[in-house]
Amino acid sequence: MIEDELYDAGLRQRRAMFGKAGAEDQVEHTTDLNDKLQEIVTRNCFGDIWQRDGLEVRTRSLITVAMLLALGRSHELRIHINGALANGVSVVELREIMLHSYLYCGIPAAVEGIRTLDEILAQRDAGQEFPA
């Protein structure tokens, strides 16, 4: 792996969003099969794009959750909902993304999003009352 400023910045960003399990544990337990992909994710995704001026990290999280929901990428959606919460996105905002998605992505996407958010909140024991 190429470890440089971008890599270090990416590892810091991953740690801030996903904790040790999403940062050090991911890159320290690579194999010959996935080491290059982990380098690309750490350097290019989190060390470069997530560090750019123009959008705050919180806004990037909102956009990422919406795109993953629209694409039906449930595994990554779960990861990035946790990252969004770490980046200051509220549960109400996440719920509104899921509800809004039904207009443009369909009911199955909205159902999957709400189901995923509900599972994450249950794991975090973060129940919340919502306005109507």
Salt bridges, closest charged atoms under 4 A:
ASP4 OD2 - ARG43 NH2 2.46
GLU24 OE2 - ARG15 NE 2.54
ASP25 OD1 - LYS20 NZ 2.70
GLU39 OE2 - LYS36 NZ 3.32
GLU93 OE2 - ARG58 NH2 2.29
GLU96 OE2 - ARG95 NH2 2.99
GLU112 OE1 - ARG115 NH1 2.84
GLU119 OE1 - ARG78 NH2 2.30
